[in-house]
Amino acid sequence: MLNVLSIVAGVVAGLFLLLGILPFFGWLNWILTVPTALLGLVLGLIGRGRAGTVLNVVVLLLAGLRLMLGGGIF
């Protein structure tokens, strides 16, 4: 059950990431994408499956890349 919740959180974070890729919407990554993906990652680590964990790690890496390119983190 936790793995399903982790996958749902990863999909929602991925949708937020798609909005955060657009110019002037990079701040959405800090407010919506990163916390949602971290919650999904924790749920995925507690659960037994690996799909949710991998999905949330990929979303976090892409959000981090976008934040680095936009100057949000160093």
C-alpha positions as a Markdown table, in Angstrom:
| # | Residue | x | y | z |
|---|---|---|---|---|
| 1 | Met | 0.0 | 0.0 | 0.0 |
| 2 | Leu | 2.8 | 2.4 | 0.8 |
| 3 | Asn | 4.4 | 1.7 | -2.6 |
| 4 | Val | 1.2 | 2.7 | -4.3 |
| 5 | Leu | 1.1 | 6.0 | -2.3 |
| 6 | Ser | 4.8 | 6.5 | -3.2 |
| 7 | Ile | 4.0 | 6.1 | -6.9 |
| 8 | Val | 1.1 | 8.5 | -6.7 |
| 9 | Ala | 3.2 | 11.1 | -4.9 |
| 10 | Gly | 5.9 | 10.6 | -7.6 |
| 11 | Val | 3.4 | 11.1 | -10.4 |
| 12 | Val | 2.0 | 14.3 | -8.7 |
| 13 | Ala | 5.6 | 15.6 | -8.2 |
| 14 | Gly | 6.3 | 14.8 | -11.8 |
| 15 | Leu | 3.4 | 16.9 | -12.9 |
| 16 | Phe | 4.6 | 19.7 | -10.7 |
| 17 | Leu | 8.0 | 19.3 | -12.2 |
| 18 | Leu | 6.6 | 19.8 | -15.7 |
| 19 | Leu | 5.1 | 23.1 | -14.6 |
| 20 | Gly | 8.4 | 24.0 | -12.9 |
| 21 | Ile | 10.4 | 23.5 | -16.1 |
| 22 | Leu | 8.7 | 26.5 | -17.7 |
| 23 | Pro | 10.5 | 29.9 | -17.4 |
| 24 | Phe | 9.4 | 32.0 | -14.4 |
| 25 | Phe | 7.9 | 28.9 | -12.7 |
| 26 | Gly | 11.1 | 27.4 | -11.3 |
| 27 | Trp | 10.0 | 28.4 | -7.8 |
| 28 | Leu | 7.3 | 25.7 | -8.0 |
| 29 | Asn | 10.1 | 23.2 | -7.7 |
| 30 | Trp | 11.0 | 24.4 | -4.2 |
| 31 | Ile | 7.4 | 24.8 | -3.0 |
| 32 | Leu | 5.6 | 21.8 | -4.6 |
| 33 | Thr | 7.9 | 19.4 | -6.4 |
| 34 | Val | 10.7 | 18.7 | -3.9 |
| 35 | Pro | 8.5 | 18.3 | -0.8 |
| 36 | Thr | 6.1 | 16.0 | -2.6 |
| 37 | Ala | 8.9 | 13.9 | -4.1 |
| 38 | Leu | 10.6 | 13.7 | -0.7 |
| 39 | Leu | 7.4 | 12.4 | 0.9 |
| 40 | Gly | 7.1 | 9.9 | -1.9 |
| 41 | Leu | 10.7 | 8.8 | -1.4 |
| 42 | Val | 10.2 | 8.2 | 2.3 |
| 43 | Leu | 7.0 | 6.2 | 1.6 |
| 44 | Gly | 8.8 | 4.2 | -1.0 |
| 45 | Leu | 11.7 | 3.4 | 1.4 |
| 46 | Ile | 9.3 | 2.3 | 4.0 |
| 47 | Gly | 7.2 | 0.2 | 1.5 |
| 48 | Arg | 8.4 | -3.1 | 0.0 |
| 49 | Gly | 8.5 | -2.2 | -3.7 |
| 50 | Arg | 11.2 | -0.2 | -5.5 |
| 51 | Ala | 9.1 | 1.4 | -8.2 |
| 52 | Gly | 8.0 | 4.4 | -6.1 |
| 53 | Thr | 11.5 | 4.9 | -4.7 |
| 54 | Val | 13.1 | 5.0 | -8.2 |
| 55 | Leu | 10.4 | 7.3 | -9.6 |
| 56 | Asn | 10.8 | 9.8 | -6.8 |
| 57 | Val | 14.6 | 9.7 | -7.0 |
| 58 | Val | 14.4 | 10.5 | -10.7 |
| 59 | Val | 11.9 | 13.4 | -10.1 |
| 60 | Leu | 14.3 | 14.8 | -7.4 |
| 61 | Leu | 17.3 | 14.6 | -9.7 |
| 62 | Leu | 15.4 | 16.4 | -12.5 |
| 63 | Ala | 14.2 | 19.0 | -10.1 |
| 64 | Gly | 17.7 | 19.5 | -8.7 |
| 65 | Leu | 19.0 | 19.8 | -12.3 |
| 66 | Arg | 16.4 | 22.4 | -13.1 |
| 67 | Leu | 17.2 | 24.4 | -9.9 |
| 68 | Met | 20.9 | 24.3 | -10.7 |
| 69 | Leu | 20.4 | 25.6 | -14.2 |
| 70 | Gly | 18.0 | 28.3 | -13.0 |
| 71 | Gly | 20.3 | 29.4 | -10.2 |
| 72 | Gly | 18.1 | 28.2 | -7.4 |
| 73 | Ile | 20.9 | 26.1 | -5.8 |
| 74 | Phe | 24.6 | 26.1 | -6.3 |
